[in-house]
Each structure stands twice: as structure tokens, then as C-alpha cells.
Amino acid sequence: MATAGAAAASPAAAGTAVDGKLVKLRHAMASFQTPHGKGLDAFIVPSEDPHMSEYPPENFARRAFISNFDGSAGTVVVTADKAALWTDGRYFLQAEQQLGPGWTLMRQGTPSCPEIPDWLVSTLPEGGKVGIDPFLHTIESAEKLHRHLAARGKHLVPLPVNLVDAVWATERPAAPQGALRVHSLEWAGRSVADKLEDLRKEMQGADAGALLVTMLDEVAWLLNLRGADVAYNPVFVSYVIVTPSGATLYIDEPKVTAEIEAHLKEAGVDVRPYDTVLRDVESLAHQGTKIWMDPTRVSYAIKQAAIRGAQVRQPKGKNGTPVSPGRKRTRRESAGANGASPPAAGSESATPAALAAEVILSKTSPVVMAKAVKNEAELAGMREAHLRDGVALVGFLCWLDKTIAGGTVLTEVQIDEELTARRRAQPGFVELSFPTIAGAGPNGAIIHYRAQPGSCRSVDASTLLLLDSGCQYDCGTTDITRTMHFGEPSQHQRLCYTRVLQGHIGIDTAVWPEGTPGCALDTLARVPLWSMGLNYRHGTGHGVGAALNVHEGPQSISSRFWNTQPLLGAMVCSNEPGYYEDGAFGIRIENLFVVKEADTAFRYGGESYYTCERLTMCPIQKKMIAREVLSEKEVAWVDGYHRQVWEALSPRLSGAELEWLREATSALQARMSVDVVAELPTGSALVDNDSLPKSKPPEPPTWPQLEDLPPPVLAHIASFVERPRDVASLAACCRALQSQSSSWWQRLDLHLRSDHQAALLSHWLDGTHPDIHSLHLEATRTGLLEVAFGLPSPRLPALKDLTLKGGILYDARLMDSTQQQTQLTSLAVRMVGSLAGVQVAAPASMLKLRSLSLSGFRRLGLSSNRQLSAGLDYLDGLGKLTSLYLSKCGIGMLPPAVRTLTALQRLDAAGNRSLAAGLEHLAGLSRLSSLRLGGCALTELPPAFSTLTALRKLELNGNARLAQGLQHLAGLPYLGSIERAGCGSAVAVSCSQVV
């Protein structure tokens, strides 16, 4: 394929074929008369309709007609000898396939692709004339284009007609006449009257006499109505004008049934014909009313109408005859669209600013945020919609798995039809929310692919299928993507899929401060792919309407850094990273989520922090996951999400579909994994290496196989699932452990997720286990460890290493149950939820901890306990302690007890944002070789630092106010590294002199 930078000619361009539609359009351009001379040098055909819709009604789909490219985003520019289509990375492959002879694809967003205004300036001759239909360009975009062209000696020409319509002629579809329906207050949450009252308050505060609502989804939301004029979007072609005393809906009147009329009348909304809106705008401006217009949403033609109304008190008709703004014009006078006098051909000059200020308030529509931030009823409807959708998807996926496993070969179209049928069977089904994308193999790499009969691909056991689909229910809107393989995916496919999954998890688990725009989160989704040199050419997330358009602004998650709209609480957004190999396959994982306030330990500066609440309920295919690539936290995320899916959908399912869901949501790490013991017990016989696990993890054994494991291994029991059938499995596991010679079980890792598991563990621990040296317990819910360590207490006399992690409430009962472990030398307590023992709100509990023979401790880890702020005096006398971890706690000062830790070699106190005092207690710690104090509030290093003669590494990163005391480091003989990023320049100079 021939390329020129970011542009590429269509495959047919090299031949002699001629696009007949382009021939007719160029003839119309050449014959059009303008004030600047005959003919247009260029004509722009955007995707939009007069309401700036992403998906226009068929009669407004001019760009798709003239170019044959039917993607949702793209702009055509036609000149005397060129025809070019600008579109983004979602549609590169699709456009290459659909563009005909004589067309050039401009790959928008790539480094060498010019923007349309720049391309026009460099392509057109001096004095060139660029024609536009002013109804299809916003005020902002048209005026920006005018300024760009005028500065370079070229002209913008708003036309009274659209030249594509003459080419389309009788083949152009009629205007849509879809039926209207009332959107139930149960799901709308607020009445029309209440919404109008809110808008009038906004208008009063902005000193506006009228508000113009032009976006179709904004009209539908405001009036609690839904329509069927645009496929996949429950909207209707219309405008609304709101005034302090009333509101008017402009619509084709046959659509307004008696029910709709009564609904509108109750809220005080009048109805007028659709094609009278510009006449009424002129009239309002003529009366001196200031009209609120959103320059990013309202068409340039409407602003021109308002200016015309303000320019003269009585506009002139034919032969100069006065014409009242309300009088019906002749057909000749009304040649412009929507019933208003057309813009004067060639009237490209900007409206004087003073005149515009008299009649137009240019400001973002207040409907935008009111619609984007959902109320509780709208969120309840969205949650219900996703439960219904989840049931349909599970039934479909169960059918799909069994059908292909049985040897049946399906087509992409059949998959589309079956999924649609499953959704149609759900209560409240209205229509799909966009055309289903069922892309098999290389078709999955076409980001917005649409399967067609006769040309679609087949799906069998060797296929990787990308399935992106969604639905409009009466209560809400869904959008979900899953990628699945029906046989054995390649290792490369699994690795790519897992990197996409990691990016998805990165967004889902993110926590961000209020005021953060989506572009600040976009990197989180891409970093795992970037680590392999991979990426994707679309945004990571878009807003979603409540029983409205599947794409909604103003929020988004993407690399479009100019969109600075913060992600606010109760907004709905998608999370959909992907990866696409042209000609091979595509991968995308998409869920919808609600922005909710995060439960953080602190609120820095009084700000709120936000995170994601998942809406989408559908399993992620586990066979596509490269388990070895995921971290334990990421594995826990997968299992946690699948538990949520099971709990949400299982009550609505039965039979084979329920069993399919049970398997699809089983824990990813519900297995017994084995590792070679580092030190074999005294007197043990060496085992043949062939009997030991290899580097590749073995298939997860079933519980009864535990007795057959070779002795020199240690057991890692992880992620016991919560459902009743697995309680018996856990019991079998415990019996198997007891049946083994206890000398082989030196380390035990347990992830507790339910009361059943904790109780069974307690029964098993009820006994003496003389050779267990290491016990790591992680709980996912408050209180589980108390159950596990309930009386009678476990007896682990050889226990040396105890790790307790998770959202656990540590209390005296837990400390009582562990105080007999007299050999304990290492204790790590991380990320606990609320306090007691270690977290020191109750010093008595700390005394319980001290009774664990802490005098023999060599390692104590208390990191990430953000409420830890007192009680550290009980560290007094730990003469054998070599490592102390206190990072990311709530410590404001180091206690005097630190000076007694004479064997201490490593101290980590980084991330204690208020730590500024107590450093003098480090005096005399002559064995301390590593000290981390980054991210604290230090202002000065005390003289005590000059006594740290063994210090080799010191971290001071992020102490921006640290300015004094660096001279105390000058005489330290082994100090070779001082990390000081984020400190002042004085620190940098001092450190460079010290080291």
C-alpha cells in the first residue's frame, strides 16, 4: 500500500475507477457562486448532524454516504483533485477497507498527520474558498476555522444548502419518525419540573433570559422522554428552549401522542414544530433576550440566526419589504434549513464582539453536568441493567462454550444474533446500545468492526474472539467487552491479554484526589503494555448515559490531555484497555464503573478521594490469563471480582448456566502450589530431583492428591473459595496436612476469605505442630483472624516467622492466642484495618504483644499501619532486633525506646508524612547501616547522625523543607549513597560535598 506520511490512498486508488459521487459533488462545488467568485476550492463534510450527534439519524449521515466509510468518527474534505478522510486509530483498518477509488486516509493522531485547517492552508491556492454547512459545525469549531483561514488569506463560506444533498437526491432517507415514550420516574429520579427549576436557577445566576438545549441526549434527559429516531440511542430529533416562565420542545408534531402531550403539559412544556426553532431564536434576539448557548454544542447556524435577529429590529424580506421575525417566510426566503433565513453566502466575517455579547451568553450548558453526575435512582437503574445484562451474557457464554466444544462452527453474525436474542429475552429490553462487535481472529484487530453476512469469519475451537456489545434497557445502559479463546491460546496471546488485564486492574483499583481529570489516569492502563513496547490507539474510558447514549461526555479517560474535566462522584465511565495486532487478533477487556468516594485513612488538605465501583457483572476468561505474570494482588483482584459476579448473578440463574458460572468464577489461585524447601530437616533423606516441582507450575492438584505430594516441599494454601462445596475440600486439605509427617510442614501460607475457612483452620491449629517455623496469614475481611485464632489456642513452639496481613481487627484475644510462641523472632503486621494491639490505640494490648518474648525478635514489621502513632515505647530493650519497619504509618516522632535497639541494622520510617522529631534518639546506634526517611517532614538532621558510623545508605527523598544539619554526615566513613530527590537545592549541594 502506498503511503505518504500519515496518509494512505485506498486500495482502489491505483486503478482507473472513478467515484461517481465525487464527480457530482465536485461539479456542484465548481458551479456554486460566492461573493469571492464562482466555485469552492474545498468542501468539508463532518460526521455530525445539526445536534452534533456522534451517531446521526440516517438522513443526516452525509459523511457515510459520500465516502462509504460508516465508522462513528471521521471528517471528509473534498477539493478539485483530492478526497481525504480524517479518522482516529479505532477505524484505520475499517477505513482502508471501505474507502473507494480516489480517496486518501488521513490517520488522525499520528505524528505526521496534519490537522484539517493546516492541510487546507497548505493545499489550497491563495484566496481559496472553503465551504461548510453551518448547521453541522459548532460555534467554536467554525469560528476557529474562520480565524485560521483568514489569517492566511483564505475564506470560510457558510452555505445555505448542503451540497451532498444534491448528490444524494431522491436516495436520501426521509426524516425519522420514531415513537416517543415516557422514561419512568422510578429510573429518572427527578421530575421534569424539578429539572427545569434547577436550570432556571442557573439561568438567573448567569443573567440569561433563555437557555438553548440542542444535544439530543440532553433534551431526552431534561424531559424524561426517550425516542427511537437514532439507532442504538434512545433519543429523538428535537430542540428545547427554556425561559424563566416556560419551556418549548421543537419536534415533528406527529410524534407527540396524547400521553406525551399530557406528560409535557404537567411540567409546563409547550410543543412547536421542529423547523421553527431558528425563527424563534431570531425573535428572542430581536427582543434583546440574552440566549445561553454552549459554543461546543450549538451549531454555527443558530448563532448566525441570533445575530441576524439582533442586527436589525425588522429583518428585510424580498425587495426590502419588512418581515416580522414571527411571520412565515416564503419558500425562497426560507431556503435555509430549519425554516430560518439562510446565512448569506460568503458571510464568513466574524460577528462583532459587542453585538454578540448583547444577545449570546457563551457558556457550557448546565445540562451537561446535571446529566453526567447520576442521581441515586439513575445509579440504581444502571446496576439493575447490568444484572439483567449479566444474566443474558452468562446464558450466551454457556451456550457458546458448549456449542463450539461440540464441534459446531459458528459465524460472527450467528454469534451477534444469538447474543441479541438472549438480551431481548430480558425484562425491559429496548434495543442494543451500539452494533455488536464480534471480531474473530484478525477481525478483532478492527476496533469497531461490524460483521456482515457473506463476508464474516467463522468461529471454532482455534479462534480468539473479541466480543464488544451493549444494551439499552428501560432502566439503564450497558457496554461490555470480553475476549475469549475456545481452544488453546498461544503464549503470546495470553501474555498480551494479561498485560491488558493488568492495565484494566490498574484503573479499577486506582484512588485519586478530587479534581483529577481522566487523562491523569490513562497511563495506569498503558504501563503494563508499554513494558513490552505495546500500546493501543483509542481512549481507555468514556462516559455512559443512564438509559441514554452509550458514549457521553464530558468525562473521559484518555491521552487527550486537553480534556481537563475531573472524574466526579456518581459519574459512570468505561474501563477498556486493549491491544490489537493487525491481521492477527484483537484483545479488549471492558467494564463500566461508577466513580465513588474512596475510604482513605486520611483526607489530605480536606480533599475527597475517589475510586471505582464496578457495574459490569460477567466473568473474565481464566484460560487467557498468564497466571505467572500477575502479582498476588492482581490474582486477588481477579478472584475478588469473580466472587462479586457469582454473588450478584447466581440468585438469578439455575441449571447448566448456574454450573457454568460456578466454574467460570472459581478462584484463579484455588490450588495447592508447591515449592522446594530451602532447608531440609535434620536427618532427612535427599529426594531425587525428578520428584520435585519444575520451574513451570504444575497443574493444580485436587485436594485428595495432597497426601501424594513428595515430602521435601512446603505447602502454600491459597484463596479457598467461599462456596459450601469447598468447605469440605478445606476440611480434606486439613486432614491431608495432618496425615503428613509434621517435619515436612515448615511454612504455611493461608489466605482466609470466609468464616468457614477461618473456623476450619482453627480446628486444625488446635494441636501441637512442633516443626512449623513460618506462618503467613492474610485475611480479606475484618475479624477472620480472630476466628482462626479462637480458643483453644494453637501451639506452634517452633514458630519463628509470623506475618499477619489484611483488613483485620487485631485485639487482645489474638494476642492472647499467640503469646505462647516463645521462639518467635520475626513479626510482620501490615495494612491492618483498625487498631488495638500493634496499632497502639490501647497500650494494654501492646503489653500483650510484648509478652511474646519480644526480647528475642530480630525482625519487626509494622509498615502500612496508617493509624500507628503511639505505643512504640514498648520496643524498649529489644537488644536482638536487627530490622524495624515502620514505613507509611502515622508516626510523628521516633520514641526514646529506639536508642535501646543496639543491634539495629536497618530502620525504615519512610512515608510518615508528619515525622519531624525524635531523630536524636538514633544516637549511638553504631550498627545501623540503612536508614530510610523519605517522604517525611524533616527540616533538620540532628548531631546524633554523626554517631551512625556504620551508615552506608541514607534516603531523604521528598523532604522538601530539609535545609540544615547535613554537615553531621561529613565524618561517616562508609556513607556512599544519599537519595535526595525532591529535596531543596541546598541539600543537593551539601550531599554532593559529603558523599
N, C-alpha and C positions, 0 to 999 in steps of 0.2 A: 504494500500500500504506500503510495507516495505521500510524504508528509512535508509540511513547511512549518517548522516550529510546532506550535500547539494546534495548528490547523491541519486537517486531513480531508482530501477530496473523497467523496463517496465512491464505492467500488465501480459504479456505473459511469463515473465522470470521464474515464479514459476512452469510452466509446463514443459513438456518434449520435446516441439517442438524445432527444431534446425533451425537456419537461414542458408540456403544453400549457400547464397552469402558469409557469414562469413567463412564457411568451405573452400570454394575455395580460398578466399583471404589468409587465414592462411596457406594453402598449398603452395601458391606462395611465401609467406614470408619465410616459413621454407626451401624452396629449393633454395632461392637466395644466390649466392656466393659473399662474400665481402672479402676484404683484411684482415679483422679481424676474418674471419671464416665463415662458412656456416650458413645462416639463419639470419633473422631480428627478434629482440625481440619486436619491435613495428613499426607500420607504421601510419603516420599522413595523414589524408585526409581533407584538408580545403575546404571551400566553393568556394574559388577564382578560376579564370581561369588564363591564362598567362598574363592577363592585369589587374589583381586584381579587377575584376568587382564584384560589390555587387550581381548583377543578371547575372550569366554566361549564354552563349548560351547552348542549351540542350546537345550538345555533350561534354561540359565541366562540366556538373552538376554531378560530380562523388560522391560528398558527399551525395546528394539527392538519387542517385542510390543505394549506398551501405547501407544506413541507413533507407531509406523510409521517412525520415524527409525532407520536402521540404520548410521549412522556409528560409528566406533570409540570416540568420546569424547562423553559427554553425561550429564546428570543430570536426571531428571524430578521435579517437585514438583507434587502434586495436592492442591487444597483443595476445599472445598464448592462454590466457584464459579469456580475458576481451575485451569488446567493449563498449566504452563510447562516449557520445556526450556532448560537451560543448555548451550551448546556453544561451542567456540572458533572462530576465524576460518577454519580449514580447512573448516568444514562449514556456514557461514552459508547459502550458496546451496542446498546439498543439503537442509538442514533446511526451508527455505522451501518447497521442492517436496514434501517428504514429510509434513510435519505436516498433520493433518486439521483438521476444524472444531473450534472451541473451544480451540485451542492457541495459546500465545504463545511466540515465540522470544526468548530472552534471549541477547544477543550478548556472551558472556563475554569479558572482557579489554578491552572498550571503556570509555571513561571513565564513561559514565552507567549502566552495568550493575551493579547491586548484587550482592554475593556472596549465596549462598543463605542463610546464617544471618541476615544483615542483612535480607534480604527477608522471611524468616519472622517476624522480630521486628516488622517494620513492618506486616505483613499480618494476622497472627493476633490474636485478641482476648486480653485478659488471662486467664492461666491456660490458654492454648491448648496442645493436646497434639499432638506431632509423633511419628508412628510410623515406625520403621525396622525392617528385618530385620537383626539384629546380625551375621549371617554375611556381609553384603555391605558392611560398613563396617570400616575398620581400627580398631585400638585408639586410635590417635592422633586420627583424624577424629571418631569417636564421642564421645570424652571432650571434645574441643574444642567440638563442637556442644552437648553437655550443659551445659558451663560457660557458653556464650554464651546459651543459652535460659534457664537457671536464674537468671542474673543479671538477667533481665528478666521474671521471673515466669511463665515458660512451662516445659513439661515435655517431656523426651525419653522416649519409650516404646518400649523394645525389645520386639518382638512374637515370640510363639512360632511363628508361621506367616507366610508372605509372602502378603499379600492379593492380589497379582497372580495367584498360582497358582489361586485360586478363580475368577477371571475366565477364565484360560487353560483351566482344566478339562481335558477329555479331548483338547483340541487340542495340549496341551503335548508336545513331543517327549520320547522316552524318553532316559534317561541314555546317553551314548555308550559304545560297546564296541569302540573301535579297537584294533587289534593292536599289541603291543609288539615292538620289535626292539633288538638289542644294537648300540650305537654302537661301531664298531671302535676298538681301542686305537691303531691307526695314526693316526687323526684325533683321538682324545680326548687322547692324550699321557700320561695318568696313569691308573692303575688305580683302581677304586673303593676298594680297601683303603687305598691311599696317600692318597686324598682324605679318607676317614674318619679316618685317623690325624692328618692336619693339623687337622681340625675338633676332635678330642679334645684336642689340644694347646691350641687356642684356648679350649675349654671349661674346661680345667684352669686356664689363666691368668685366666679370668674368674670362677672359682669357681662354675661352673654344673654341675648334675647331669644336665641333659638339654638338647638343642637341638631346637627345633621348626622344621622346614622346610616351608613351606606354599605357596610360589610354584611353579607347575608347571614352569617352566623351570629353577628351582634344583634341584628333585627330579630332573629328567631329566639335568642336568649332573652332579650328585653321583653318580648310579647308573650313568652311561654307558649310559643307555637312551633310546630315542626312541619316541614313540607317534603316535597318529592320532585323538585324541579331539577336537581343535580344528582346524578347517580352517585351513590355511596355517601352523600352528605344530606342530612335531613333538613334542608333549607329551601327557601323559595325566593324567587326574584322579586325584590322589593326595596323600598327606602322607607325611612321614618324620619319625620321632623318633630322634635319635642320643643314646646314653648312653655312659658310659665303657667299658662292656663289650659293647655291641651296637648294633644299629640295626634299625628296623622300618619296612617300607613298608606304608602303608594304601592299599588299592586294591581294586577289584572283582576278586575272585579268579579268575573265569573268564578274565581277560586274561593270567594268568601261565601261560605254556606251560612245558613241561619245559625247554626251552633257557633261558628267562628265569629259571626257578627255580634251575637249575644256576649261572647267572651270578651271581645274588644270593647263593646259598649259599657260593660261593667267597670272597665278601667278608664273610661273616658277617652277612648281612641277612635278617631274618625277614619273613614276609608275614602281614598280618592284614586282615580286612575293612575297607573304607573307612569304614563307618558306626560303627566302634568307636573312632575317634580321640579324640572328646571324653571318652568313658568312661575311656580310658587317661590322658588329661591330668588328669582329676579324680583318678584313682588316684595318679598321681605327686605331685600336690599334696597329697593326703591323707597320703602318706608323708613329707612335708616336703621333697621334692626341689625345688630351685630350677630353674625351667624358663626357658631363654633364649628370649625372644620378641621379634621385631623389631616395634616398635609401628607402623611404617609399612607392614607387610606382613601381619601376623597379624590375623585378624578379632576384633572385639569379643566375639563369642560364645565364642571359645576362651579369652579372658582370663576371662570370666564363669565358664566351666567350672572353670578353675584356682582361682578364688576360692571357688567353691562347695565344691571338694574340700578347701580349707584351712579353711573356716569351721567345719565340723563333722567329727568323725572318722568318724561313720557317718551319712550323709545319711538323712533320713526319707522313707519311701515313703508309700503310701496309708494314711490313718488313723494316721499317725505311726509305722508299722512300720519298724524299721531296715532299711536297704538297703545291702548291701555295694557299694562302688564297682565291683566287678567283676561283680556279679550282673546277669543280664539283666533289664531293666525290663519292666513291662507296656507294652502299646501306649499306654495312657493316660499312663503316666509318661514315655514316650519320645516324646511328641508333638513335641518339638523336633527340628530337623533333625540329621542325622548321628548319631542314636542316643543323644544325651545328654538329660538332663532339661532342659526348656526354661527359658529365662530367665523369671523371674516377671514377669508382665505388670505394667508400670508400675514396674519396679525400675530407675528411672533414676538413683537416687542413686549417687554415686561410691563406689567401694570405698575403705575407709580405707587411707591410705598405708602404715601399718605392716603391715597384713595383706598387701597387695600385695607389699611388699618381701620378705616371708618366702618366697614361692613363685615370684616372677617376676623375672627379670633383663631389664629393658627396654634393649635394645641392638641396633644394626644387625647383621643376620645376617652372619656371617663368609663365608657362601657368596657374598654379593653381589660382593665384590671378587675373590674367587678365580675367579669365573666371568667377570667383566668384563675382567680382565687375562689375556690369552690366553697359553698356553704355545707353544713352537715348533711342536709338531705341529698345534695348532689353527690357527696362522697359516699353516702350510704348506697345510692343508686349505682355508682361505679363499682363498689365492692360486690354488690349483688350481680351486676352484669358479668363480672369476672368469674364468679362462682358458676353461673349458668354456662359461660363460655368454657370453663374448665371441665364441666361435665361433658359437653359436646366434644371437646378435644380428646379427653380420655377415651370416650367411646370410639372416636375415629382412630386414634393411635392403636388401640387394642385390635380393632378390625384390620388396620393396615399391617401391623406386625404379623397377625395370623394369616392374612391373605397372601402376603409375599413369602412367608415361611412355607406356605403350602404349594409354592411353585408358580403361583399366578403372576403374570407380568401385567402391570398397570401402566396407563399413560398419565402424564401430568394433568391432562384435562379430566380424566376419571378421578384423580385424587382431589382436584378442585371441586368437582361436582359432589363427591361423597362427603367432603368436609362441609360444604354448604348445606347439604341435606341434613346433616347432623345438627347444625346450628339452627336451621329452620324449624326443627322439632322442639327447640327450647321455648319456654314461655316468653312472651314479649319480643320475639324476633321481629325486626323491621326489615333490615337488609344488611348486606356486608358493608363494612366501613371503608373498603377500598378493594380493588380487584386482587384476588388471591394470587400470590406469587409462589408457584410450585415449580422450582427450578432444579431439575435433575442434572447431576454431573456438571458439564460446562455451562449449562443454562443458569445454574446457581450463581455464577460469576456476573451475570447481568442483573444488576442490583434491583431494578424494577421491572423484572421480566414478566411477561404475560403469556401463558401457554395458549396455543391455538390448535384446534382440530386440524389434522393433516400435516402439521409441521412440528408438533410437540415430541418430546423424547419419552422413552419408556423408563419405567422404574422397576428394578428387580433386586435380587439379593446382592448385586455388586454395586448398587447405586448409593451415592451420597446425595441426599435430598435436602434442599433448603426450602422451608415452608414458612412464608410470611403471610399472615392473614389477620382478619379482624371482623368485628360485627357491630352493628347498631341494634341495641335492644331498647325497649321503651324506657329503661331506667339508666342506661349508660352505654359507653363506647369502649371497645376493646381493640387491642393491637398487639400481636404476639408473633415472635419468630422462633422456630426451633429448627435445628439441623440434625439430621439423623442418618445412620447407615444401617442397611438391612442385612449386611453380611459381616465381613471383617474389614474395617477401615485400615488404611495404611498408617504406618507410624508417623509419616509426615502429616497426614490429615489429622490424626489425634493430637499431635503436638500443636499444630495451628489452632485447632479447636480449643485446646486447653489454654493457650495464650489469650484467645478471645474470651474464654470463660473467666480468666484471671482479671482481665480488664473490666468485665461485667461486675465481678465481685468488688473491684476497686471502687466503682461508682456506688454500688449498693451499700457498701459499708462506710462510705465517706461521711465525715462530720465537718461542717463548715460554719463559719460565723455569719450572722445576718449581714446582708448587703453583698454577699458573694455572688457574682454572675456565673452562669453556666460555663462560660468559656474558661473559667479558672479551674473547673473540674475535668475538663475534656482530656487533659493529659493523663489522668488516672486510668482512663480506659485504654490508652495507647501504649503506655510504657512497657507492658509485657510483650506486645508485638514489636515495638521499637528495639527491644533487646535482641531480637532476631533479624533486625533490618527490614521489618514488615510494617505495613500501615493499611489504612483504608481511606477511601475518598469521599466519605459522607460524614455528616454530623453524628454525634453519639446519642443525642436525645432531642426530642421535640415535645412541645406542649400538646395536650389532648383535651378536647372538649368533653363536657358531661352530656351525653346523649346528643352530641353535636359533631363538628368536624374532627376527624382523627388527627389532623395537623392544626395546631392552634398556637398563637403567639400570646404574649411577646417573648416568653421564656424559651430558651433552648440550651443544649449542651453541645458545643461545637468549637472549632478553632476560629470561628468568626468573632474576633476579639472586639469588634466594634459593637456587638450586642452586649451592652452592659446591664441589661435587666437582671436584677437579683432573683435568685430562686427563693420564693417566699412560701411560708407555711400554707398548706392546703392547695398549692398548685399540683397539677398532675403532669407527669413528664415520662418519656420513654427512656430506657437504658438499653442501647442496642449497638455495641461494638461489633465489628465483623472483619472478615478477611476474604479476599477474592483473588483467585488465580485465573487469569483469562484463559479460556479454552480448557479448563480443568475442573474447577469446583468453586463453590462459594460457601462461606460459613457466616452465620449471624446468630446471636442469642439476644432476644429482646423480651424484656418485661416492662410493664408500666409500674410506676410508683407514685405515691403521694408524698410531697415534702412535709415532714412533720418536725416538731421541735425535739431535739436530742436531749437525753437525760445525762448531762455532763456534770462532773463533780464540781466544776467552777463555772462562773459566768464572767469572764474577764471583761472589765470595763462596763459591766452591767448588760452586755450583749446577749442575745439569744443565739443558740447554735442549732443547726438543723441537720437532719439525716433523712433516709429513705424508708418509707413504709411500703412494702411490696403489695401490689394489687393482683398481678398475674398469678394464676394457680395452675401450673402444668409442669410435669416432670421434665428434667433435663436428661438427655440420654447418657447413661453412665458409660456405655462401651466406648463412647467417643472421648472420654476423659483419660488423659495420660496421668494416672494417679501419682506416679513418681515425681511429676513436675510440680504438683501442688504442695503448698505448705500445710502444716497441720491446721492452721486457722482456716485456710481455704477449703480443706476437706470438711472441717466442721461447718463451714458455711453451706456447702452442698447438702450435707446431711440435715442441717437445720432447716433449710428451705424445703427439702423433701418431706420432713416431718410436718411442716406447715401445710404443704399441699395435701398430704394424707389426712390431716385433721380437718381441713376445710372441705374436701371433696368426698371422703369416704361415706359420710352420712347420706349423700345423695346418690350413691352407686350401689350396685348389687351384682351378684353372679360373676361372670367372667371378667367384666370390666373392673369390678372391685378387686379381684385377684390380680389382674394386670397392674392396677395402681399399686397394690401392695408390693409387688416385685419392683416396679419402676421407682418406688420411693424408699426401698430398703437402703440401709446405711451403706455408704461408699466404703467405709472402713470397718464394717461389721465383720471382722475376721480375726483370727489368731495369727499374728505375724511373729516370726522368729528371727533372732539374731544370735551370733556366736557369743558365748560368754567370754568376757575379757580375761577373767582368771578362773581356772577350774578349781574346784575344792581340793583340799589336800588329799592325796592318795587316789585321786580319780584316774581311771584309765583313759588314755587318749583315744579319740574316736576317729575312724577313717574319714578323711576329708570328704569323701563322696557322700557321706551321710549328712553332711552339713548343708544348710541352705546356700545357694549360689547368690551372686550379686543381683540376679534378676529375681524379684519377689515371687515366691511360689503361689500357686492358686490357693485361695483361702480355704483351709480345711473346714469341714463340718465339725461341730462340737464333739461328736463321738470319736473323732480321729485324734483328739488331744492326747489320749493315752499312748498313741503310737509315735509321738514325737521323740526324736533322739534325746538322750539325757543332757548333753552339754549345750543346752540352749536356755534362753531366758524368755519368759512369757510376757508379751505385751497384749493385754486385753483391752480393746479399744471400741468405743462407740457402740455399746449394747443398745439395740433399738428398744423402743418402749412398748411395743405391742405385746399382748398377753402371750402369744405363742413363743416369744423369745425369752420370757421369764423362765420357762422350762429349760431352754438352751443354756441360760446363765447358770441355772442350778446344775446342769450336767457339766458345765465348764468347771464349776467349783469342785464337784466330785472328782473330776479328772485331775485337777490340781492336787487334791488331797491324795489321790492314788499314786502320784509320782513321789519318788524319793525327795524329801524336802531339801536335801542338799543341793538339788539342781535349781531350785527356785530362789535365785538371789536378788532378782529385781522384778518388780511388778509395776506395770503402768495401767491405771484404771481410769476410764472416762465415764463418770456417772451422769446419767441423763434422766433417771426416774427414781421414784421411791422404791419400786420393786427391786431395781438393781442395788440400791443402797442397802436395803434390808437383807437381801441375799448375801451381799458382801459381808455384812455384819455377822451373819450366821457362820460364814466360812472363817472369818477372822477370829471367831470365838474358839480359841485354841492356841496352842503354842507352836510357833513357826520359827525354830531356832536359827535358821540359816538365811532368812530374808534380810538382806543388807540394805536394799534400796526400795522405797515405796513412793510412787508418784501418783497423786490423786488429783484429778481435775473434775470439777462439778460445773454443770451448766445452769444450775438453779439454786437459789438460796435454800439452805437447810439440809442439803443432801449428805454432807459430810457428818452432820450431827446424827443422822440415821445410821450411816455406815459405822460410826464410832460409838454407837449407843451401847450402853452396858448390856451384858458383861463386856469388859474391855478386852481388846486384842492383846496378846502377849508376843512381842517381837523383840526378844532380848538382844538380837544381833543387829537390829536396825541402826544404820549409820547415816543414811541419807533420806530425808523426808521432804517431799515437795508437795505443797498444798496450793492449788491454783483455782481461781474461778470466782463467781459471784456468790461467795459463801459467807454466812454469818458465823464468825468464829466466836465461841463463847466458852465459859468456864467448863462446861460439860466436855467439850472437845479437848480442852487442856487436861482435864482430869484423866481422860481416857488415854492420853499419850505420856503422862508423866512417868510411867514405869520404864520407858525406853531409855535405859541408863547409858547405852553405848552411842547414842545419837551425837554425831559430830557435824552434821550438815542439815540446816533447815532453810527452806525457801518458802516464803508465803507471799504470793503475788496476786495482784488485782482482786483483792477481796472487796466485798460489797460494803458492808457496814461494820463495824468495828468490834470490838471487845478485845480479847487477848492481845494480839500483836498490834492492833491499831491503837491501843492505849487510851481509849476514852475511859476505860475503867482500870486503874492501876492494879487493882486486886487480881485481875485476870493476867496481867503481866507477871505478877508474882507466881501465878500458877505456871506460866511458861518458864520462869526461872527455875522452878523445881525439876525441870527436865535435865538436871545435871549440865546446865549450860557451860559450866566451867570447862568441859571437855570439847566445846564446839570449836571447829576450825573454819567453818563457813556459815554465815548467816545472811540470807537474802530476804529483804523486806521491800524490794522495789515495787513501784507501781501501786502502792497503797496510799492513795492521794489524801486520805484523811489522817495519815500518821503524822502527829505533830507533838506528841509528848510521851513520857514514859521511858525514854531511851536511857534514863539513869540506871535502869536495871541491867544495862550492859556492863556495869562496873565489875571488874575482876575477871573478865573472860580472857585469861592470860594466854590461851592457846589459839585464840581466834586470829586467822590469817587473812580472811576475806570478809568484808562487810559491804553489803549492797543496800543502799538507801536512796537510789535514784527515783525521781518522779514521785516523791512523797509530798507531804505538806510541811516539811521541816523548815523552821525559821532560823534555828541555830543548832550548832553541834553541842551536845551536852558535855559537862565536865568528865563524865564517865569515859569518854573517848581516850583521855590521857592514860587510862589504865590498860589499854589494849596494846601491850608492849610487843606482841608478836605480829601485829597487823602489817600486812604487806600490800594489800590492795583496799582502797576505800573509794567507793563510787557514790557520790552525792549529787550527781548531775541532775538537772531538771527540777530542782527545788527552787521555784521562782522567787521565793521570799527569803531564801537563805543568804544572810549577810553577816552573821555573828557567830561566835564560838570557835573560830578558826585558831584562836590562841591555844585551845586545848590539844592541838596537834603537836605541841612542843615535846620534844624528846622521843618521838616515835622513830627510832633510828633504823627500823627495818622497812618502813613504808617506801615502796618503790613506784607505785602507781596511784595517782590521785586525780579523780575526775570531779571538777567543779563547774562544768559548762552549764549555761542556761540558768545561773543563779543571779543574785542581786548584789554581787560583791562590788565594793568601792575601794577596798584596800587590802593588801596582803600583810598580815601582822609579822613582827620579828620572829615568831615561832617557826616560820618557814626556813629560817637559816639553820635550824637544828635537824632538818629532814635530810640527813647526809646520804641516805640510800636512794633518794628520789631520782628516778630515771625518766619518768613520763608525767607530764602535768597538762591537764586540759582545762582551759579557761574560756572556751568558746562562748560567745553570746553575752558576756558580762560587759555591756556597753558603757557602764559607768565606772568601771575599774580604772583607776588612774594613779594609785600610789602603792608603795610597798614592793615594787618589782625588784628593788635593789637587794632585798633579802634573799634573792635566789642566786646572787652572784657567786657565792662561795661553795655551791653544791657541786661536788666533784663528778657525779655521774649523770647529771641532768643533761639529756641530749635531745629532748623533744618537748616543746611547749606549743600546744594547739591554742590559737588565739583568734580564730575567725569571728568577726562580729564585735571585737573589742575596739577601743579607740586607737588612734594613730600613736599616741604616747606609749601604749602597751606594746605595740609592734616594734617601736624603736628600742624600748627597754629590753624586750625579749631578744632582739637580734644582737644586743650587746652582751646578754647573759649567756646565751647558748653557745 
